[in-house]
C-alpha cells in the first residue's frame, strides 16, 4: 500500500523548516519535507561579518507557537555553549550567520527532511482530494530517479527568487557576454563576487533596503577603498529606516491581516507598495553606522570616493564599447532630469519576487485576476483545502507574510487544518488597537482610495 503522508512541504527555508520542527512532536502528523538543495542554506551571499537579522531572537522557528520546544533558538544556544555569551552581549538580535547556524542545527535533528529532491509536479490523485508529489531524486552518485509521494496536504514553501529590473537584467546579460565588462550581480550573490567587484575599480550599488545598505557599508569599509570608488543609487525619496515602533509592530497580527484582507484589491496593491518600509527598510543602527563611517573617514580631510543618490531610478543601462565601463542612465524623480552614470560593476539589491510554482498542475491552485496565487485566510489555495502557501502571500495577507516572527502562527493555522484540532493555540487577538471603524458604513462621498489619499 502506498504511504500517504499527512503533510508534505515543498521547499525547506525557515518557514517550512519551522513547520517541520512543530510537526516533529505530534503523533498524529506524518510529515515529509523536500528540497532540491544538498542541505540547508539561508542567504549565503549575504553572510557579512556583523550583520544581524532584523527581528528579535524570539522570532525563531518555533517559540511563538511553542516556547517549550527543543528546537528553539535558546535551546540551540544552550546546546552549543553560547547561551551565557549571548546573554552577556545584551542584544535581542542574533547575527545572521548565527541564525543560519541555528537553522542548520534544527535541520540536522529532523528525520522528516529530504535533500536532493527537486519537485517537478504536484497534482491531484485521481478520484481523491489527496495530492501526488513527483520529485526527481539525485543520489550521491549523481544519478537521478523519479519518486512519487502521496499526501493529504501540501505546503508550498519555495520562497522567493532574486529579481532584476529590466535595465539591469539586460545589462547583466550584456556584461556576461563582454569579457572586458565588470560583473553585474544581484545582492544574493554578493559575497561570491566581492573580490571581482572591488577589483573593477568602481562599484555602484542599486537598491533601497537592508541588503543595499549592508553591501554599501561592506564596500565602504573595505581595506582597498583607496583603489576603488563605491556609489549608492536608490529610487526611494530618502534612505528609509525600518519602522519599529510598537504600535506599528501591531500590524504584524491576526487582526491587521483580517483588516487587510477586507480591503479591495486596488487598495491592497497601494498599501503593499506603501508598507514596504515596514519590512524592507534599513535598520536605524545601520543607517547611523554608515553615516559614522563616512564621518570618520572624512574627519581628517580624507576624501571618500563615493556618491549617494536618492529619488533616482535606473531607466536604461548598457556596456560602453571598448571602455570596460557600464553606463547607467539615471532619472531623478522630483526634478525629472536625466544623466549618465559610469561605473565598472553593479550590485543590484533590488529584492525578490514570487510567482506560481511551475510544478503545480494546471487548475490545481486558485489564481487571482493578476495570475497570482489566491491565498485564503487559512493559507489554502485550492477549494479542497489541501494545498497551502507559506510566505509568498504578501498580496493577500500583507506584512505578516514575510515576517519570521509570524511564521509560527501561520504554521499553527496550517497544522490545525492538517490535524482537525489545535496542537498549538492559535491566538485570535494580540493587539491593543482596532483596525478599521467598528460599526462603520460606506460614506456616499468617498471611496476607500479617496480616504487613503486624504491621510
Secondary structure, DSSP 8 states (H G I E B T S, - for coil): ---EEEEEEES-SHHHHHHHHHHHT-TT--EEEEESSSS--S-GGG--TT-B-SS-TTSSSSTTT-TT-TTSHHHHHHHTT-HHHHHHHT-S--BHHHHHHHHHHHHHH-TTEEESEEEEEEEE-TTSS-EEEEEEEE-TTS-EEEEEEEEEEEEE----EE---HHHHHHHHHHHH-TTS--EEEGGGHHHHHHHHHHTSEEEEEESSHHHHHHHHHHHT-TTGGG-EEEEE-SSSS--B----HHHHTTSSHHHHHHHHTS-HHHHHHHHHHTHHHHHSB-HHHHHHHHHHHHHHHTTS----EEEE-SEEEEEEEEETTTTEEEEEEEETTT--EEEEEESEEEEE--EE----TTB-TTSS-B-TTSSB---TTSB-STTS-EEE-S--HHHHGGGTT-HHHHHHHHHHHHHHHHSS-SS---S---SS--S-TT----TT--HHHHHHT-
